Structure formats: structure tokens, C-alpha cells
């Protein structure tokens, strides 16, 4: 059975908001706040940051980092050795999901860029999101009581979920309501078009049929032979 047509006016075309998408990558929900959707933006901000930093806390703040690739084996892709950042991500693929949380994961990028194995701490962030040494990494995996592994899972989930937040800010919400001026304008246009359609469909009046003349009376022919 065919569905009945709707009288709702068509929605305006989607306008992609690159600035809002970039703001939501920088800080989850910031793009929505910029667009005026403050409640949704604060929900995204609080929810994703809570999930991300709770995961870091479960991992003793040592589960978001990129490894130094100097002493790591080469990674081949299509017969070519992958360069530094790609090689680092191939050895620590979790960071590919974590980095989408935005600025909260940028210290890990900075620590990777300025990493100096001769020093125990980085120049700005100390040990925050700095690659643990082998002894510390073994201690975390041996004594973490599975919390260390579960913690980085939470951080990856937070980063991947922020991809949806970025898309929501970039392309707008999935379910939209038309603006008042758009609805009124298209409502008037639709009403006018409907009136024209109805007027065109009304059949013209049928003219009355012409009067039918009564038939002339039939008379018998006269008897010219004189027969009785």
C-alpha cells in the first residue's frame, strides 16, 4: 500500500561547517557549543573527557603515548619501510584511535617529536604521555591487574566516539527541524501551488443540451383514384 504524501516543506540543504568540525576535534563538543547547541556540546565534552581521562587514570596515566622507533624493527608496507610516524603507529596502533580525542592527546605527539632517550622526562610535560621505558612497561603489564589494558581501551573508545561528534558538528544533526522562515515561505508556496492544482482539476461546466423539436405528424396520402 502506497504511503500518503506529506505536506511538510522540504528541508534546506545541509551546509557543511568546517570550523565547527575542527573545534569539536580540538575539544569534544566545542563545535556544537559554537553552533548554539550548548546542551549537546556540554554533554559531549563531559562524557568523552570523563571516559578518556578515567581510562588514563586506570592505566596509571601511562597508556597514551607513541613509541620511539629508533630501536624498533622496521615495518614493511608494499615492499617499502614505513617512515617514523607511520612506523610508530604500527607498533602502537592504539594511538590511532586515541588521537581523535583532540588536544588531550597532543602531549603524546609532542613527546614523540622531542623524545630523548638519555633523559627520564620530557622538556614540557615531564612523563605525561611519554613512552615508558622497558622496565616500567613490564611493571605496568605485570602488576596492573588488567586495569592498564582496560584503561587504554576506554581511551580508544573515547577517541573513536569523538569522530561521531566531529561529524555531527561538521554536517549538522541527523534529525533537523526547518527554520521558521523556511517553513512559512515554503508553506505559502505549497498552498498557492495546491490551489492552482485544484483549480486546474475542476471540470468546466457542461452546457445544456439544445431542445429537441417534436416530430411532425404523419398524414395518410389522399386517394386520387376515387376508389371507395
C-alpha positions in Angstrom: 0.0 0.0 0.0 1.5 3.3 -1.1 2.2 5.8 1.7 0.2 9.0 1.6 2.0 12.1 0.5 3.2 14.5 3.2 2.6 18.3 3.2 5.8 19.0 5.1 8.0 21.5 3.2 11.4 20.2 2.1 14.4 21.0 4.4 17.0 23.4 3.4 20.2 21.9 2.0 22.9 21.0 4.5 25.7 23.5 4.9 29.0 21.9 6.0 30.6 23.7 8.9 34.3 23.1 8.7 35.1 25.4 11.6 32.7 23.7 13.9 34.1 20.3 13.0 37.6 21.5 13.7 36.5 22.9 17.1 34.9 19.6 18.0 38.2 17.8 17.1 40.1 20.3 19.3 37.8 19.8 22.3 34.8 17.4 22.1 31.6 19.4 22.0 33.2 22.8 21.3 31.8 22.9 17.8 28.3 22.2 19.0 28.6 25.0 21.6 29.8 27.3 18.8 26.7 26.4 16.8 24.5 27.3 19.7 23.7 23.7 20.7 25.1 24.2 24.2 23.4 21.4 26.0 24.6 18.8 23.5 28.1 20.3 23.4 28.4 20.1 27.2 27.2 16.5 27.2 29.8 15.5 24.6 32.5 17.4 26.4 31.8 15.9 29.8 31.1 12.4 28.6 34.1 11.9 26.4 36.6 13.6 28.6 35.4 11.6 31.6 35.8 8.4 29.6 39.2 9.4 28.3 40.8 10.6 31.5 39.2 7.8 33.5 40.9 5.4 31.1 44.2 7.2 31.6 43.8 7.0 35.4 43.1 3.3 35.2 46.4 2.9 33.4 48.4 5.0 35.9 48.5 7.8 33.3 50.9 5.7 31.3 48.8 4.3 28.4 48.6 7.2 25.9 51.9 7.5 24.1 53.8 7.0 20.8 56.9 4.8 20.9 60.4 5.9 19.9 61.1 4.0 16.7 64.9 4.1 16.7 65.3 0.6 18.3 62.1 -0.9 16.9 62.1 -3.3 13.9 61.2 -2.0 10.5 57.6 -2.4 9.3 57.2 -3.2 5.6 54.3 -2.0 3.5 54.2 -2.9 -0.2 57.9 -3.6 -0.1 58.8 -0.2 1.5 59.8 0.5 5.0 57.3 2.8 6.7 58.7 6.2 7.9 58.9 7.4 11.5 55.3 8.4 12.5 53.7 5.6 10.5 56.2 3.1 12.0 55.4 4.4 15.5 51.6 4.0 15.0 52.1 0.5 13.5 53.9 -0.5 16.8 51.3 1.4 18.9 48.1 1.2 16.9 46.0 2.3 19.9 47.2 5.8 19.5 45.5 6.0 16.1 42.1 5.9 18.0 43.3 7.9 20.9 44.5 10.9 18.9 40.9 11.7 17.7 40.1 13.0 21.2 41.9 16.1 20.1 44.1 18.4 22.2 44.0 15.9 25.1 46.3 13.6 23.2 48.6 16.2 21.7 51.1 15.9 24.5 51.8 12.4 23.2 52.6 13.7 19.8 54.9 16.4 21.3 56.7 13.8 23.5 57.3 11.6 20.5 58.6 14.5 18.4 61.1 15.7 21.1 61.9 12.3 22.7 65.4 12.0 24.1 66.2 8.5 25.5 69.1 10.0 27.5 66.5 11.8 29.7 63.9 10.4 32.0 61.3 13.2 31.4 60.3 15.4 28.5 61.0 19.2 28.3 57.5 20.4 28.9 55.1 17.7 30.0 57.5 15.6 32.1 56.4 11.9 31.9 52.8 12.8 30.9 52.1 10.8 27.7 55.8 9.9 27.3 56.8 6.5 26.2 57.6 4.3 29.3 61.0 2.6 29.4 61.1 -1.1 29.2 61.3 -1.7 32.9 58.3 0.5 33.7 56.3 -1.0 30.8 57.0 -4.5 32.1 55.9 -3.5 35.6 52.7 -2.0 34.3 51.8 -5.1 32.3 52.8 -7.5 35.2 51.3 -5.6 38.1 48.5 -3.6 36.5 45.8 -6.3 37.4 44.4 -5.9 33.9 43.4 -2.3 34.6 46.2 -1.0 32.5 44.9 -2.8 29.4 41.3 -1.9 30.1 42.3 1.7 30.6 43.7 2.1 27.1 40.5 0.5 25.7 38.5 3.3 27.3 40.8 6.0 25.8 40.4 4.4 22.4 36.7 4.3 22.7 36.6 8.0 23.7 38.7 9.0 20.7 36.6 6.9 18.2 33.3 8.3 19.7 34.6 11.8 19.1 34.7 11.1 15.4 30.9 11.0 15.6 30.9 14.3 17.5 33.1 15.8 14.8 30.8 14.6 12.1 27.7 16.0 14.0 29.4 19.4 14.2 30.6 19.3 10.6 27.4 18.1 8.8 24.8 19.0 11.4 22.4 16.8 13.4 20.8 13.8 11.8 17.2 14.9 12.6 16.7 18.6 11.8 13.7 20.9 12.1 13.2 23.6 9.4 13.8 27.2 10.4 10.6 29.2 10.9 11.2 31.5 7.9 11.9 28.5 5.7 8.7 26.7 6.8 6.5 29.8 6.4 7.9 30.6 2.9 7.5 27.1 1.6 4.1 26.7 3.3 2.7 29.7 1.4 4.3 28.5 -1.9 2.9 25.0 -1.4 -0.6 26.4 -0.6 -0.6 28.5 -3.7 0.6 25.6 -5.8 -2.1 23.4 -4.3 -4.8 26.0 -5.1 -3.7 26.2 -8.7 -3.7 22.4 -9.0 -7.2 22.1 -7.5 -8.5 24.8 -9.8 -7.0 23.1 -12.8 -8.6 19.8 -11.8 -12.1 21.2 -11.6 -14.1 20.2 -14.6 -15.7 23.0 -16.7 -19.5 23.3 -16.6 -21.3 21.2 -19.2 -23.6 23.4 -21.4 -27.2 22.4 -21.5 -28.3 20.2 -24.4 -30.3 22.0 -27.2 -34.1 21.5 -27.2 -35.3 18.6 -29.4 -38.1 19.6 -31.8 -41.2 17.5 -31.8 -41.6 15.3 -34.9 -44.2 16.4 -37.5 -47.4 14.4 -37.6 -47.6 11.8 -40.4 -50.7 12.2 -42.6 -52.1 9.5 -44.9 -51.8 10.2 -48.7 -55.0 11.3 -50.5 -57.0 8.7 -52.6 -56.7 10.0 -56.1 -58.2 7.0 -57.9 -61.7 7.5 -56.5 -61.8 4.1 -55.1 -64.4 3.6 -52.4 
